């Protein structure tokens, strides 16, 4: 697969994950545990926060800052802080924020695809990080499916596995 086709496939699976989260969130039982001890509402609040982080990290990359924004062992603390800040956020508002931020991030990716990009696990290209986002969106969609009395399967499970492995 040529590089352009791979980019288009990743971006397609990315968009599919955003839509899946939004669709599944409409049916989610908010109080049920969806991901470890996190409830469905905490999952969508987390996703809204993560989509915002992605913009901040891409902003850093565009400014030439390519080192990790914080070490990986600080990720649980950052997640906990975001959930505390968002404790009163309506789940529907969190979903809307997530969708808007995630879609705006996808719009930024093609121009930044090969740009060095720091995230907590190191420095990769923005395109490689898009593959990380694909995995995040689909795994969290699967979590929401479990509390929505349904299932979630990405259209290209092989690509999802390759993306997650990157």
Secondary structure in CASP SS format (residue, H / E / C, confidence):
PFRMAT SS
TARGET T0000
AUTHOR 0000-0000-0000
METHOD secondary structure of the structure
MODEL  1
X C 1.00
X C 1.00
X H 1.00
X H 1.00
X H 1.00
X H 1.00
X H 1.00
X H 1.00
X H 1.00
X H 1.00
X H 1.00
X H 1.00
X H 1.00
X H 1.00
X H 1.00
X H 1.00
X H 1.00
X H 1.00
X H 1.00
X H 1.00
X H 1.00
X H 1.00
X H 1.00
X H 1.00
X H 1.00
X C 1.00
X C 1.00
X C 1.00
X C 1.00
X C 1.00
X C 1.00
X C 1.00
X E 1.00
X E 1.00
X E 1.00
X C 1.00
X C 1.00
X E 1.00
X E 1.00
X H 1.00
X H 1.00
X H 1.00
X H 1.00
X H 1.00
X H 1.00
X H 1.00
X H 1.00
X H 1.00
X H 1.00
X H 1.00
X H 1.00
X H 1.00
X H 1.00
X H 1.00
X H 1.00
X H 1.00
X H 1.00
X H 1.00
X H 1.00
X H 1.00
X H 1.00
X H 1.00
X C 1.00
X C 1.00
X C 1.00
X C 1.00
X C 1.00
X C 1.00
X C 1.00
X C 1.00
X C 1.00
X H 1.00
X H 1.00
X H 1.00
X H 1.00
X H 1.00
X H 1.00
X H 1.00
X H 1.00
X H 1.00
X H 1.00
X H 1.00
X H 1.00
X H 1.00
X H 1.00
X C 1.00
X C 1.00
X C 1.00
X C 1.00
X C 1.00
X H 1.00
X H 1.00
X H 1.00
X H 1.00
X H 1.00
X H 1.00
X H 1.00
X H 1.00
X H 1.00
X H 1.00
X H 1.00
X H 1.00
X H 1.00
X H 1.00
X H 1.00
X H 1.00
X H 1.00
X H 1.00
X H 1.00
X H 1.00
X H 1.00
X H 1.00
X C 1.00
X C 1.00
X C 1.00
X E 1.00
X E 1.00
X E 1.00
X E 1.00
X C 1.00
X C 1.00
X E 1.00
X E 1.00
X E 1.00
X E 1.00
X H 1.00
X H 1.00
X H 1.00
X H 1.00
X H 1.00
X H 1.00
X H 1.00
X H 1.00
X H 1.00
X H 1.00
X H 1.00
X H 1.00
X H 1.00
X H 1.00
X H 1.00
X H 1.00
X H 1.00
X H 1.00
X H 1.00
X H 1.00
X H 1.00
X C 1.00
X C 1.00
X C 1.00
X C 1.00
X C 1.00
X C 1.00
X C 1.00
X C 1.00
X C 1.00
X C 1.00
X H 1.00
X H 1.00
X H 1.00
X H 1.00
X H 1.00
X H 1.00
X H 1.00
X H 1.00
X H 1.00
X C 1.00
END
